Structure formats: C-alpha cells, structure tokens
C-alpha cells in the first residue's frame, strides 16, 4: 500500500513538473518568437540605405538631365534604373562608375551633366523640377525600387535600361521606354 502511495505521488510530481516545463517552454518559445519579430521589425526599419552627399548630388543631377521634364514617377524610374545597375554584376558597382561608364549616358557625353552639377553646386536648385529630382534621388538612394503606376505599385527592380528609342522595351512611361 505504501508503495502505491509513493508511486502515485512520484507520478503526480512527474506530471506536475512535466506540465510546468511545457508551460515554461511554451512561454519561452512565445517570448523568443516575439523578440525575433521585434528584431525583424527593427531590421526592416534600419535597412534604410545610407548615401553620401556626393551620391545625392550626382543622382539628382543625372535624374534632372535624363528625366527633368518627366513626371515625378518618371524621375523615380530613371533613378531606380541607375541603382539597379549599381546592384548588377553586369555594371560597375558605384553610382559614379555607372553614370560615367563609357557610352551609357548621353548627358555625360554632351556636357549637360556638368552643367547640372554646376547648378547643384551653386545652389540653384529651387525650381520644382530640381526639387522633384532631389526628392526622387533621395528615395532611390534610400532603397525605393518601385513607382506608382495607375494607382498601384510597379516593381522596377529588374529594369536596367531606358531610352526614348529602346527596342524590346517592356514598359513605357512618359517619354521613356524601359527594359
């Protein structure tokens, strides 16, 4: 009889301890999951890319040259193409090298980029065109890879070329064709 009492008490103790471990274990898992979610949220918030003043100057100026007369979304699209090239192994890996890559951007060849850079340096950026170009440059340098098109987001992360006369273009926006 004593044996049965002890066996029952031991069994009861094992069940209680096992139950409390599972409860603690479940609570620990829940806490761990919520901690991971908080870290992921922080990472998403802090994944905003940083850029230099020089990058902003060059990006805003090339956007102004290439899409100054286009809509804000057109300006964004041109900036995103430049950033896509920077990220691609098929192109140089800096904004400066992409923009100045031989034969790629006509404003480099015809001197228009140097004029825009001089305007930027002189602080003559008060026009709405310049303000939109600078705003678009900041967005793409911070990692934006989409434009708003007909009320919804159009992912632009696979476009590497744009031109007025681009054969095989997959998308048309304003005066530019993109592929």
Sine and cosine of phi, psi and omega as CSV:
sin_phi,cos_phi,sin_psi,cos_psi,sin_omega,cos_omega
0.00,0.00,-0.70,0.71,0.03,-1.00
-0.87,0.49,-0.62,0.78,-0.01,-1.00
-0.87,0.49,-0.69,0.72,0.01,-1.00
-0.89,0.45,-0.64,0.77,0.02,-1.00
-0.88,0.48,-0.76,0.65,-0.02,-1.00
-0.89,0.45,-0.66,0.75,0.01,-1.00
-0.90,0.45,-0.65,0.76,0.02,-1.00
-0.92,0.40,-0.69,0.72,0.03,-1.00
-0.89,0.46,-0.68,0.73,0.01,-1.00
-0.90,0.44,-0.70,0.71,0.03,-1.00
-0.88,0.47,-0.68,0.73,0.04,-1.00
-0.88,0.47,-0.69,0.73,0.01,-1.00
-0.89,0.46,-0.67,0.74,0.02,-1.00
-0.89,0.46,-0.68,0.73,0.02,-1.00
-0.89,0.46,-0.70,0.71,-0.01,-1.00
-0.90,0.44,-0.73,0.68,0.00,-1.00
-0.90,0.44,-0.69,0.72,0.02,-1.00
-0.88,0.47,-0.67,0.74,0.01,-1.00
-0.90,0.43,-0.70,0.72,-0.02,-1.00
-0.93,0.38,-0.58,0.82,0.06,-1.00
-0.90,0.44,-0.69,0.72,0.03,-1.00
-0.89,0.46,-0.64,0.77,0.01,-1.00
-0.91,0.41,-0.73,0.68,0.04,-1.00
-0.89,0.46,-0.68,0.73,0.00,-1.00
-0.88,0.48,-0.69,0.73,0.03,-1.00
-0.91,0.41,-0.64,0.77,0.02,-1.00
-0.91,0.41,-0.66,0.76,0.02,-1.00
-0.90,0.44,-0.66,0.75,0.03,-1.00
-0.89,0.46,-0.68,0.74,0.00,-1.00
-0.90,0.44,-0.68,0.73,0.02,-1.00
-0.90,0.43,-0.66,0.75,0.02,-1.00
-0.89,0.46,-0.67,0.74,0.01,-1.00
-0.90,0.44,-0.70,0.72,-0.01,-1.00
-0.93,0.37,-0.56,0.83,0.07,-1.00
-0.91,0.42,-0.69,0.72,0.03,-1.00
-0.89,0.46,-0.64,0.77,0.02,-1.00
-0.90,0.44,-0.65,0.76,0.02,-1.00
-0.91,0.42,-0.66,0.75,0.04,-1.00
-0.90,0.43,-0.69,0.72,0.03,-1.00
-0.88,0.48,-0.64,0.77,0.03,-1.00
-0.90,0.44,-0.68,0.73,0.03,-1.00
-0.89,0.45,-0.67,0.74,0.01,-1.00
-0.88,0.47,-0.65,0.76,0.02,-1.00
-0.90,0.44,-0.64,0.77,0.01,-1.00
-0.93,0.36,-0.63,0.78,-0.05,-1.00
-1.00,0.01,0.03,1.00,0.02,-1.00
-0.98,0.19,0.05,1.00,0.07,-1.00
-0.87,0.49,0.79,-0.61,-0.08,-1.00
-0.97,0.23,0.51,-0.86,0.06,-1.00
-0.98,-0.22,0.37,-0.93,-0.01,-1.00
-0.53,-0.85,0.29,-0.96,-0.01,-1.00
-1.00,-0.08,0.25,-0.97,0.08,-1.00
-0.88,0.47,-0.57,0.82,0.02,-1.00
-0.91,0.42,-0.66,0.75,0.05,-1.00
-0.89,0.47,-0.70,0.71,0.00,-1.00
-0.89,0.46,-0.70,0.71,0.01,-1.00
-0.85,0.53,-0.76,0.65,-0.04,-1.00
-0.94,0.35,-0.69,0.72,-0.02,-1.00
-0.90,0.44,-0.74,0.68,0.00,-1.00
-0.87,0.48,-0.62,0.79,-0.02,-1.00
-0.95,0.33,-0.66,0.75,0.02,-1.00
-0.94,0.34,-0.58,0.81,0.08,-1.00
-0.89,0.45,-0.67,0.74,0.00,-1.00
-0.89,0.46,-0.67,0.74,0.02,-1.00
-0.90,0.43,-0.73,0.68,-0.14,-0.99
-0.99,0.12,-0.51,0.86,-0.11,-0.99
-0.66,-0.75,0.38,0.92,-0.03,-1.00
-0.82,0.57,-0.59,0.81,-0.01,-1.00
-1.00,-0.02,0.04,1.00,-0.02,-1.00
-1.00,-0.01,0.14,-0.99,0.07,-1.00
-0.91,0.42,0.21,-0.98,0.06,-1.00
-0.85,0.53,-0.65,0.76,0.00,-1.00
-0.90,0.44,-0.58,0.81,0.07,-1.00
-0.91,0.41,-0.62,0.78,0.06,-1.00
-0.90,0.44,-0.71,0.70,0.05,-1.00
-0.85,0.52,-0.71,0.71,-0.05,-1.00
-0.86,0.51,-0.68,0.73,0.01,-1.00
-0.90,0.44,-0.70,0.72,0.03,-1.00
-0.89,0.46,-0.63,0.78,0.01,-1.00
-0.91,0.42,-0.63,0.78,0.04,-1.00
-0.87,0.49,-0.68,0.73,0.03,-1.00
-0.87,0.49,-0.72,0.69,-0.01,-1.00
-0.92,0.39,-0.57,0.82,0.06,-1.00
-0.88,0.47,-0.63,0.78,0.04,-1.00
-0.91,0.43,-0.66,0.75,0.02,-1.00
-0.86,0.51,-0.62,0.78,-0.03,-1.00
-0.98,0.20,-0.33,0.94,-0.07,-1.00
-0.99,0.12,0.59,-0.81,0.06,-1.00
-0.96,0.28,-0.24,0.97,-0.02,-1.00
-0.99,0.16,-0.15,0.99,-0.04,-1.00
-0.77,-0.63,0.21,-0.98,0.08,-1.00
-0.86,0.50,0.28,-0.96,-0.14,-0.99
-0.96,-0.26,0.28,0.96,0.13,-0.99
-0.75,-0.66,0.39,-0.92,0.01,-1.00
-0.88,0.48,-0.71,0.71,-0.02,-1.00
-0.85,0.52,-0.73,0.68,-0.02,-1.00
-0.92,0.39,-0.59,0.81,0.04,-1.00
-0.91,0.42,-0.75,0.66,-0.05,-1.00
-0.90,0.44,-0.64,0.76,-0.06,-1.00
-1.00,-0.05,0.11,0.99,0.05,-1.00
-0.87,0.50,0.74,-0.68,-0.10,-0.99
-0.82,0.57,0.77,-0.64,0.11,-0.99
0.97,0.23,0.16,0.99,-0.11,-0.99
-0.99,-0.10,-0.70,0.71,-0.07,-1.00
-0.85,-0.52,0.89,-0.46,-0.05,-1.00
-0.88,0.47,-0.54,0.84,0.04,-1.00
-0.88,0.48,-0.42,0.91,0.08,-1.00
-0.94,0.34,-0.69,0.72,-0.03,-1.00
-0.94,0.33,-0.63,0.78,-0.12,-0.99
-1.00,-0.08,0.04,1.00,0.08,-1.00
1.00,0.01,-0.10,1.00,-0.02,-1.00
-0.90,0.44,-0.59,0.81,-0.01,-1.00
-0.90,0.43,-0.68,0.73,0.02,-1.00
-0.88,0.48,-0.60,0.80,0.03,-1.00
-0.91,0.41,-0.69,0.73,0.01,-1.00
-0.92,0.40,-0.63,0.78,0.04,-1.00
-0.89,0.46,-0.64,0.77,0.03,-1.00
-0.91,0.42,-0.64,0.77,0.07,-1.00
-0.88,0.48,-0.71,0.70,0.00,-1.00
-0.87,0.50,-0.74,0.67,-0.03,-1.00
-0.90,0.44,-0.54,0.84,0.00,-1.00
-0.99,0.15,-0.08,1.00,0.02,-1.00
0.98,0.19,0.29,0.96,0.02,-1.00
-1.00,0.02,0.90,0.43,-0.06,-1.00
-0.83,-0.56,0.44,0.90,-0.08,-1.00
-0.99,0.11,-0.20,0.98,-0.01,-1.00
-0.94,0.34,0.36,-0.93,0.01,-1.00
-0.90,0.44,-0.53,0.85,0.04,-1.00
-0.88,0.48,-0.76,0.66,0.01,-1.00
-0.89,0.45,-0.69,0.73,-0.02,-1.00
-0.86,0.51,-0.68,0.74,0.05,-1.00
-0.90,0.43,-0.63,0.77,0.01,-1.00
-0.90,0.43,-0.67,0.74,0.02,-1.00
-0.92,0.39,-0.68,0.73,0.03,-1.00
-0.88,0.48,-0.71,0.70,0.02,-1.00
-0.89,0.45,-0.66,0.76,0.02,-1.00
-0.88,0.48,-0.70,0.72,0.02,-1.00
-0.88,0.47,-0.66,0.75,0.00,-1.00
-0.89,0.46,-0.76,0.65,-0.06,-1.00
-0.95,0.32,-0.55,0.83,0.05,-1.00
-0.93,0.37,-0.41,0.91,0.04,-1.00
-1.00,0.07,-0.04,1.00,0.11,-0.99
0.92,-0.39,0.00,1.00,0.01,-1.00
-0.91,0.40,0.77,-0.64,-0.03,-1.00
-0.79,-0.62,0.45,0.89,0.04,-1.00
-0.65,-0.76,0.35,-0.94,0.14,-0.99
-0.84,-0.54,0.29,-0.96,0.11,-0.99
-1.00,-0.07,0.84,-0.55,-0.03,-1.00
-0.72,-0.69,0.88,-0.48,-0.02,-1.00
0.79,0.61,0.68,0.73,0.10,-1.00
1.00,0.09,0.02,1.00,0.04,-1.00
-0.66,-0.75,0.26,-0.96,-0.02,-1.00
-0.96,0.28,0.74,-0.67,0.10,-1.00
-0.92,-0.40,0.93,-0.37,0.01,-1.00
-0.92,0.40,0.78,-0.63,-0.09,-1.00
-0.89,-0.45,0.27,0.96,-0.13,-0.99
-0.97,0.25,-0.06,1.00,0.00,-1.00
-0.94,-0.35,0.10,0.99,0.00,-1.00
-1.00,-0.06,0.75,-0.66,-0.02,-1.00
-0.83,-0.56,-0.11,0.99,-0.04,-1.00
-0.68,-0.73,0.51,-0.86,0.17,-0.99
-0.51,-0.86,0.48,-0.88,0.03,-1.00
-0.15,-0.99,0.25,-0.97,0.11,-0.99
-0.96,0.28,-0.58,0.82,-0.04,-1.00
-0.86,-0.51,0.97,0.25,-0.04,-1.00
-0.92,-0.39,0.91,-0.41,0.02,-1.00
-0.97,0.24,0.54,-0.84,0.01,-1.00
0.96,0.26,0.33,0.94,-0.02,-1.00
-0.90,0.43,0.59,-0.81,0.01,-1.00
-0.99,-0.17,-0.25,0.97,-0.08,-1.00
-0.46,-0.89,0.60,-0.80,0.00,-1.00
-0.82,-0.58,0.74,-0.67,0.01,-1.00
-0.60,-0.80,0.89,-0.45,-0.04,-1.00
0.87,0.50,-0.76,-0.64,-0.01,-1.00
-1.00,-0.01,0.14,0.99,-0.05,-1.00
-0.91,-0.41,0.50,-0.87,0.16,-0.99
-0.90,-0.44,0.62,-0.78,-0.09,-1.00
-0.83,-0.56,0.58,-0.81,0.16,-0.99
-0.48,-0.88,0.00,0.00,0.00,0.00
